[in-house]
């Protein structure tokens, strides 16, 4: 039987190398630690020089406070730091670094040299900079340095070749280093950064304000497609930029989240942000944002991860709800990117400019409570419906289902609101190919995807109706009968109560035939058979329990998509303007349920530039 090894203390060098494995996994992690030290020292200018992706050489020079001669050796000692000295300090960490492990860990796996000059050094008295290497027995030596500190790391993993084999290519390691610089630079716009690789400047960031710095790193397109956020509540504040869904990404590579100036990848914050974007993005897309959360240091524990990229909040629920609601309200505000203008500034077109005929077949008088027939519609005729059944002598329009339906005004010359301000989306001019609505506002031309816009309106109304435990239904004068397979018939009978809650009355007419007797009033313009087929498919796939909880929004989105007005459907100017007004009142109306934009603005300046006017 083999002898059991005895417990023994590990050598200091092995301890340091084990610690280095947690902190130093590639050149980028070394660079992150050195940049944090430079910022904690009060630097205003930082220069980074790399060779071979930071493996051969990584040098960080700053103009911070520097270190005294007798502090250089301590800086290379494990758990030696100037940033905390008590448990109370650890519970309220206000610096980026605090453990005193970084330099000692780097010195255990690379050749390290420190050169520093304390800011209070008196040149007239002959005080100068000092240099210290990590060679055994070496002491500080006089050196030439104007101010600050220079940390030089060479030959990473020279003494642990097995770990060096795990490094990626030079280009890959440099890319990680560049990303580390960008992450830190975003949170410190007042500090200038210069990054050089193999003798060539790869990145230069001058000291600036936050907006300029975000544009320099994430690009002007990100700024143009983002909304600015700045919300405070008690000890919490979140500020930054959230990109609109149209700027969504195939990967999560444009997500920057900071807590008290520290870049983090926190699951709680990530979940809050995903929830805020939930109704705006397709499941395979990722939002883009750059957000800074400020919180009392006593309310967050940063000592939970070796590389300090994760945090733990004292009141996690409050933080989650605060961030979620702040971002959700920002994205939900209807047409926040458009201002309003005085009605005198906006030409209001007369209805007679419409190229589409207003001829409509005579409709029999009917009361709102009476059934409505679902029949074949004449192409390019008929009215778009959102909330209420038709009344005699009126056209169906985009009106609230709880209000008495009234047609949109045909004469729009005096259609400004009570406050004398014109609506942000202006007034409809015409339809383009039965797909887009063309409108004009004070800024220029508006183009609206009518199906996408109607889909969002229906989706939000369906959510409100289901939240209220009551979905208004509309009986059909002639039930919509369609052929179905045995599984669909069984699902309709098994889940009849759930279908009624959603506003559908579906009955089996035979072993392979179903009849739709009523539909949600909001979806009266849709194809009832297609709606029920889609709904039964969802019920069979997910079951009623998951469908009404986990997959509830997906279900409502599918219903809205089937119920929204289709392409090639001609609308009157009344209906077009009513749709524009509903968009202005509906949350998240900038994008449909799949993340596609519902409207675009073409300014007069853009149009003039395209047609070379004024040249």
N, C-alpha and C positions, 0 to 999 in steps of 0.2 A: 504494500500500500504506500503510495507516494506521500512524502512528508508535506504537511500543510504549511505554506509560507507564513512567516511571522510578520506581524504588523510592524512597520518601521517608518520613520520620518523620511520624506523625499528630499533629495538635494535641492538647494536653492535654485540652481540653474534649471533643473527639471520642472520645479514649481513654476518658474517664470515662463518656461516654454508651454506648459499646460495653460497658463493664464493667457499667453499670447494666442493660443488656438481659439480662445473665445473672442478675443478682441481683434486680432490681426488675421483675417482670412484671405486678404488680397491687398494690393497696393491702395485701392480705393478706401479701404477701412482705415489704413494708416493715415491717409490724407485727411479723412474726416476728423480723426482725433487731433491732428496737428492744426487744422483750421479752427476747430473749436477752442483749442488753447490760445491761438492767436486772437480770436475774437474776445475771449474772456480777459485777455491782457489789454483790451481797449484799442486795438489796431484800427487804423483808418485806411491803410493800404496793405494788401497782401499779394505777394508774388509767388507763383508755384512753377517750379521747373521739373520736368520729368524726362527720363530717358528710358527707352524700351518699355513703355507702358508703366513706368514707375518701379520696375523691378531692379534695374541697374542703378537708377538714381531717382530720388524723390526729395526735393529741397523746397522748404516753405520759409519765406522771409517776410517779416512783418515789422511795423513801426510802433509796436505796443510798448508797454511799460518795462519790459525786459526783466532780467534776474541779476541779483548780486553774485559775486564770486563764490561765496560759501553756499549758495542755493543750487548751483549747477549739479553737484554730486547728489544732492537730495532729490533733484528732479528725476534722476535715473533710478531712484530707489522705490520699490513697491510701496504703495499706500502713503506716499508723501505728497501733500497738496497744500495749497494756500487758500483753497476755496471753502472748505468746511473744517470745523474743529470740534463739533459737538453733535449730539443726536438731534438737537433742535435745529441745527443748520441743515442736517440731512432731510428733515421733514419739511423744510421750506427751501429747497434748492432753487437758487436764482441764477445759476450759471449753467453753461452747456456741459462742462466737465466738472467732476467732483470726486472721483474715486482715487485719483493718483496712480492709476495703473498703466496708462497708455504708453508713456515713454519707456517705462521699465519693460513692458511687454515687447515693444519694438526692438529695444536693445538686446532682447533675448534671442531674436531670430534674424537680426540684420546688424550691419555696422552703422553706428550712430555717432554723430558729432553735434554738439551744441555750441553755438556762439551767441553771446548775449551781452547787451549793455543796458544797465539800469537807467531809467529815464532821469533819475536824480544825480547821475554821475557828474562830477565837476571836472570838466576838461582842463580848466586852469590849474587844478591841483594835481594834474597828471593821472587822473582816474580814467581807465579805458575799458574796452570790452575784454571778455574772457572766452576762451574756447576750451571745451572738454570733450575728449573722446571716450569711448566705452572700453578702451584697452585696460586690462588689469593693472592697477597701481598708478595709472595716469592721473595727473592733477590738472587744475585749470592753468592755462597758459595765456599770456597777453595776446590780443588779437585786434584787428582793425575793423571797426563797425561803427557807423554813425549813430544808430539807435535801433532799439527793438531786439528781435531774436531771429536767428537762423537755425533751423533744424534740418540736418542733412542725413538722409538714410540711403545707404548703398547696399547692394547685393542682398536683397530680401531672400530669406531662407537659405543663405549660403551654408549654414551649419545644419540644416535639416533638408537635404536634397529630396527626400521622399515627398515632403509637402510641396516642394517647388514643382513637382510633376503635375500637381493638380491645378496649377495656374493655366489660364487660357492663353490665346494668342496675344501678341503685343497690341494689336488693334482693339481687341476685346477689352483688355485690361485698361487701356487708355480711355475707352468709351465709359467704363465704370468710373474712372477718376473724374472725367469731365462731368458726369452726372452728379457725382458727389459735390463738385464745386457749384454746380447750378442749384442744387438743393439748398446749400448753405447761403449762396448769394441771394436767392429769392427772399430770404428772411432778413437780410441785412443790406438793404439798398443803399445805405449811407456809406458803405465800405467799398472801395475799389478793388477789383480782382483782376489779375493777369495770369493766364495759364499758358505755359509754353511746353511743347513736346519735341524732343530731339532738335532743339535750337530754333524752332519756329513757333510764333505766337498763334495759339489755337483759339483763344478766347480772351477778350478784353472787355471788362465791364467798369465803366466810370461810376463814381458815386452819383446817385440820383435819387429820385423819389420812387415810391413803390410801383406806380403805374408804368413808369419808364423801364424799371428793372423787369417787371413781368413781361412787358412787350419785347425787351431785348432777349429774354430767355425762351419764352413760350411763343413769341411771334406776334406780329400785329394782327394776324387773322384771328388768333385766340381772343385778343382784346375786342376786336370788332364783333365777334360772335358771343361775347360774354356780357353778363350783367354784374354791376358792382354791388357788393353786399357790405353793409356795416350796421350791425344790430347789437344792442347791449341790453342786458337784463340782470340787475343786481351785480354780482361779482363776475359775470360772464360777458364776454364780447367776442363776436365772430365777424371778421372782415375779410375781404378779398374779392375774388372773381369766380363766378360759376358760368360755364359755357352753356349755351343753348343746345337743345338736343340735336340741331342740325350739325353741330361740331362734334358729335359723338365719335368715338374711336373704336377700332376693332380690338385694341388692347388697352389695358389700364396704364398706359405709359405717360399720361398727362394728368395725373392725380397727385397733387401736392398738398399735404395737410400738415399743419404746424400747431404745436401746443407750447405757448410761451416762447416762441422763436425756435423751437426744436422740431426738426422734421421727424414725423412718426408715421408708422403704418399700423394704426390702431383699429382693431376689429369693431369696436363700438362706434367710433366715428365713421368708419367705412360703411357700417350697416345703416346708420342714420342718413348718410348721403345717398346710398342706394335706394332707400325708402323714399327720399324726397324726389328722386328722379323716376320712381317706379312707373308712374302713369305716362311717362314721356318718352321712354326709350324701348326699343325692341330688346328682347331678352339677351341677344348676343352682342349688344353694343355697350360701351363703357362711357360714362360721362367724363368730362374734363373740368378740372377746377383747381384753384389755388387759394386756399383758405387758411386763415390765421386765427386760432382760438386763444384768447387771453383769459387766464383764470388765476385766482389766488394760488401761489405756489403750495400753500398748505392743503389745497384741495386736490392735488394730483401727486402721485408717487411715480417718480421717474427712475427709481432704482429697481426695476423689475426685469431688465433685459441687458445682457452683456454689452451690446452695442447701443443701448439706450434708444432704440427705435420703437419701443412699446411703452405705454404708460398705463397706470391704473388710477381711475378717478374715485374720489371719496363718495361722491353722489353721482354714480354713473347714469342713473335714470334721468336726472335733471339735465345733465350734459347732453345726453342723447336727444331728449325732447327739445331742448333749446336749439341745437344745431339742425335737427330735422325740420322743425317748424320755421326757423329762419330761412332755410334754403327753399323749403316748399312754398312759402309765401312769396319769395322772390320770383320763383319760376311760375307760380300760379297767377300772379298779377296780370290781368288781361291787357295785352298790347302796351306793356310798360315802356317799350322802346319807342313808341310814338307819342309825341306831344299832341296837345289840342290847340286849335287856332280859332280865332274869331270867325264867325260864319261869313262875315263880309269878305274874308280872304279866300274863301273856297267857292269856286263856281258850282252852282247846283244845277245839274242838267235837267232839262225838261223830259218828260216821258216820251215825247214824240221822236227823240233821237234813237229809240230802240228799233233795230232792224227786224225784230220778230213780230209776227202778227199777234194781235190780242184776241183773235177769234177763238171762242170756246164753245163746245157743245152745250146745249141747254141742259141744266141739271134740275132734277125735281127737288122741290122743297123738302127739307128733312130737318128733324130736330136733333140736337146733340146727343140725346139718349137713344136715338133710333139706330139700328144696325146699318153698317155701310157695306156695300158689295165690293168684293175684290174681283175684278174682271180684267180682261186684256185692255191695255190702254193704247190709244192711238199714238204712234210715234211722234215725239216732239210736241205733245199736247198734254194737258193735265196740269195740276198744281202740286207744288211741293208741300208736304205736310210735316209738322213737327209735333204739335201738342194736342190740338182739338180737331174733332170731326168738322166737316163743312157745314155751314149754315146757308140757307137760301140766299142767293144773290151776292155772295162774297167768294173771294178766292182764298184758298188755303195759304197761310203765311207762317213765318217763323215767329210764333208768339208763345208766351208762357202757357203751359197746359192748365194752369190754375186761373188764368184770366180769360175774360170774354174775348173771343177772337175778333180782331178787326184787321182789315186789309191795310198794308203799308200805304202811306199817302202817295197818290199819283203825282201831285204837284209838290215838288221838293224845293221850290225857291225860298220858302220860309220854314224849312225843316230843322233849323237850329234848335238846340235844347233850350230849356228855360233860362239857363245861365248865359245864353248868347254865344256859346262856343260850339263850333262844328264838331261832329263826331270824328274820332281819330281815323277811322277807315273811310271817311268821306262818303261819297254817293256813287251808286252804280251807274255805269255808262252803257254796258252791253255785255253779252256773253261771247266767248271765243270758242268755237267748235263744240259748243255744248259741254265744255269741261271747265273753263275758267271764267270767273267774273272779273271784268275790268271796271275799276272805280278810280275816282280822282279825289285826292285830299289836298291839303295845303302844301304838302311836300312834293307832290307829283302824281305818279301813276301807281295804283295798287293792283296787283294781280292775285286773285284768290282761287285756290283749288276748292271748288264747291263741295266735292265729295269728302275731302279730308276735313274741311271746316264743319260740315254737317255731322260727320262722324264724331268729332270731339264734342259738339253740343249734345248730341244724343247720349254719348257715354257719360258725361257729367250729370245729365238729368236722370239717367238710369241709376247711377250711384246714389243720388239724392233720394230717388223714389224708393230704392231698396233699403236704404238706411232708415227711411221712415216706416218700414215694414208694410208699405202699401204701394203697389204699382197699379196705377189706373188702367183699366182694361176697356177695350172697345169690341162689342159683339159684331160679328160679321153677318150681313143679311144672307149671304150664300156661303156656307162653310167651304173652306178650301180643302178638297179631298185629294190625297196623293197616295201612290203605292209605296209601301215600306216593307222591309224584310221583317222576319219574325222577331229578331232581337230588338228592333226599334219599337215594334208594337208592344212587346213585353216591357220595355223600359218606360214607354208612355203610360202603361197601366200601373206599373210599380211606383212611379214617381209623379203621379197625377197631382198630389198635394204641392210638391215642390214646383211643378210647372204652373199651377194656379198662383202660387206666391210670386212667380216671375211675370204673371200677367197672361198666361196662355191657358186656354181651355182646349185640350186635345182628347179626342175619344176614338176608340177603335171601331171601325165600320165593318171589319171582317178580319180574318187571320192575317191578311197582308195589305190592309188599307187603314189609313188614319184620316181623321177629319179635324181641321182646326176651326173651332167655333168662335174664338175670341183671341185677340192679340193685345199686347201693351199699346195704349193709346199713342205713346211716343213713337212707336214703330209702325204706325198705320200705313205708311207709304211703302213699306217693304214687301217682299215676297213671303207670305206666311209659311208656305211649304218649305222653302229654303231655310227660313229661320228655325223652324221646328226640327228639321233634319240636323242642322248644325248643333242645336241644343241637345238633342238625343244622343248625338255622337259624343259630346262632352260628358254627358251623364254616364254613358257606358264606359268611357275611358277612365274617369276619375271618381265616379260615385258621388252621391248627393252630398255627403259630409265634406269631402275635400273641395267639391265644386263650389259650395257656398262659403268656404273659408279661404283655403290656400289659393284656389284658382278662381275666386269670385271675380276679380277684376278682369282676368282673361275672358271669362264668360261674358261679362257685360261688354267688353271691347268687341267680341265677336258679334254679339247682338247688334251693337251700334253700327258695325261695319256692314252687316246685312241690311240694316234698316235705313242707312244713309242714302241720299239721292245719288243716282247713278249718272255716269257720263252720258252725253247725248240727250239729256233731259233739258228741254228749254224752260227757262223761268221768265216770269214777267219782271219788270223793273221793281215792282212792289215786293216781290219775293226776294229778289237780289238784295235790296236795301234792308229788308227785314233780317236776312241772314247776316249782313254786316253788323247790324245792331246787336244781334244775339252774340256774335263773336266778341264784340266789345264788352259784353256783360258776363261772358263765360270764362271761368278759370282755365288756364293752360291752353287757351284757344290759339296760341301761336303755332302749336304743333298737334298733329293727330295722335291717335293712340299708339302708332307705330314709330313715332319720333320724326316723321316727315313734316316739313314746314307747311302751314296752311295758307300762308300769304307771303308776298314779297313786295317790298317798296322800291320803286325806281324814282329817284329824285329828279327834279327838273335839271339840276346841274349835270347828272349823269346823262340824261337825254340830250341836253344841249351839247355836251362833250361828244357824244356819239355822232350827232348830226353836224358837228363842227360849227355850231352857231356862235356868233360873237367873235369869230376869228377874222 
